[in-house]
Amino acid sequence: MNKELAIAKANLEDIKERGVEALTSWDEIEAKYFAPEEIAASKLRVELMHELASARHDKGISQRKLEELSGVKQPVIARMENGTNSPQLDTVLKVLGALGKTLYIGDLQKEGVTKAL
């Protein structure tokens, strides 16, 4: 039996015995299984995609209209907004440009990020 399967079985037994108390929060899982750099990169991606979707909503345009304005296909925009893909930088820039936005390069220390990605 491989290590991951053994861990999964042990976790399942723990849940069966202790119920809800055996479950941990996402923050605990994240801290246990991901490096701080991975967590920071993930949060940055989520924030960027949230800002992209918010900008589209603020302009009152549909994903289809954004496709027309940016040249980026609507399904790609949908996947960007719901976080199911990690788009290329040029794709992000096309969409942001169509929304009248751009990326900002700032000092991570000033932005409250303690470790560079």
C-alpha positions as CSV (number, residue, x, y, z in Angstrom):
1,M,0.0,0.0,0.0
2,N,1.5,3.4,-0.9
3,K,2.0,6.1,1.6
4,E,-0.8,8.4,0.3
5,L,-3.4,5.6,0.5
6,A,-2.3,4.7,4.0
7,I,-2.7,8.4,5.1
8,A,-6.1,8.6,3.5
9,K,-7.3,5.4,5.2
10,A,-6.0,6.7,8.6
11,N,-7.8,10.0,8.1
12,L,-11.0,8.2,7.2
13,E,-10.8,6.1,10.4
14,D,-10.1,9.2,12.4
15,I,-13.3,10.8,10.9
16,K,-15.3,7.7,11.6
17,E,-14.1,7.7,15.3
18,R,-14.2,11.4,16.1
19,G,-16.8,12.8,13.6
20,V,-16.7,16.5,12.8
21,E,-14.0,17.2,15.4
22,A,-11.6,15.2,13.2
23,L,-12.0,17.6,10.3
24,T,-9.5,20.4,10.0
25,S,-10.0,23.9,8.5
26,W,-8.7,24.8,5.1
27,D,-6.1,27.0,6.7
28,E,-4.7,24.1,8.6
29,I,-4.6,21.8,5.5
30,E,-3.1,24.6,3.4
31,A,-0.3,25.2,6.0
32,K,0.4,21.5,6.3
33,Y,0.7,20.7,2.6
34,F,1.7,23.8,0.8
35,A,4.8,26.0,1.1
36,P,4.3,29.7,2.0
37,E,5.4,30.7,-1.5
38,E,2.7,28.4,-3.0
39,I,0.0,29.8,-0.7
40,A,1.0,33.4,-1.6
41,A,1.0,32.6,-5.4
42,S,-2.4,31.0,-5.1
43,K,-3.9,34.0,-3.2
44,L,-2.4,36.4,-5.7
45,R,-4.0,34.4,-8.6
46,V,-7.4,34.4,-6.8
47,E,-7.2,38.1,-6.1
48,L,-6.2,38.9,-9.7
49,M,-9.1,36.8,-11.2
50,H,-11.5,38.4,-8.7
51,E,-10.4,41.8,-9.8
52,L,-10.9,40.9,-13.4
53,A,-14.4,39.6,-12.8
54,S,-15.3,42.7,-10.7
55,A,-14.0,45.0,-13.4
56,R,-16.2,43.2,-16.0
57,H,-19.3,43.4,-13.7
58,D,-18.6,47.1,-12.9
59,K,-18.6,47.9,-16.7
60,G,-21.8,45.9,-17.0
61,I,-20.6,43.7,-19.8
62,S,-21.1,40.0,-20.4
63,Q,-18.3,37.5,-21.0
64,R,-19.5,37.4,-24.7
65,K,-19.0,41.1,-25.0
66,L,-15.6,40.9,-23.4
67,E,-14.7,38.2,-25.9
68,E,-15.6,40.7,-28.7
69,L,-13.6,43.5,-27.1
70,S,-10.5,41.5,-26.1
71,G,-10.3,38.7,-28.7
72,V,-10.2,36.1,-25.9
73,K,-12.8,33.4,-26.3
74,Q,-15.7,33.4,-23.8
75,P,-14.9,30.0,-22.4
76,V,-11.4,31.1,-21.6
77,I,-12.7,34.2,-19.8
78,A,-15.1,32.0,-17.8
79,R,-12.3,29.7,-16.8
80,M,-10.2,32.6,-15.8
81,E,-13.0,34.1,-13.7
82,N,-13.8,30.8,-11.9
83,G,-10.2,29.9,-11.4
84,T,-10.1,26.6,-13.3
85,N,-7.1,27.6,-15.3
86,S,-3.9,29.6,-15.0
87,P,-3.9,31.9,-18.0
88,Q,-0.9,33.1,-19.9
89,L,0.2,36.7,-19.1
90,D,-0.7,37.9,-22.6
91,T,-4.2,36.6,-22.2
92,V,-4.7,38.4,-18.9
93,L,-3.3,41.6,-20.5
94,K,-5.7,41.4,-23.4
95,V,-8.7,41.0,-21.1
96,L,-7.5,43.7,-18.7
97,G,-6.8,46.1,-21.6
98,A,-10.3,45.6,-23.0
99,L,-11.6,46.5,-19.5
100,G,-9.4,49.7,-19.4
101,K,-7.2,48.1,-16.7
102,T,-3.6,47.0,-16.5
103,L,-1.3,45.1,-14.1
104,Y,0.4,47.0,-11.4
105,I,4.0,46.2,-10.4
106,G,4.5,47.1,-6.7
107,D,6.7,46.4,-3.8
108,L,5.6,43.2,-2.1
109,Q,6.7,44.5,1.3
110,K,4.4,47.5,1.0
111,E,1.6,45.3,-0.1
112,G,1.9,43.2,3.0
113,V,3.4,40.1,1.4
114,T,6.3,39.0,3.6
115,K,8.0,36.6,1.2
116,A,8.7,37.0,-2.5
117,L,7.0,34.5,-4.8
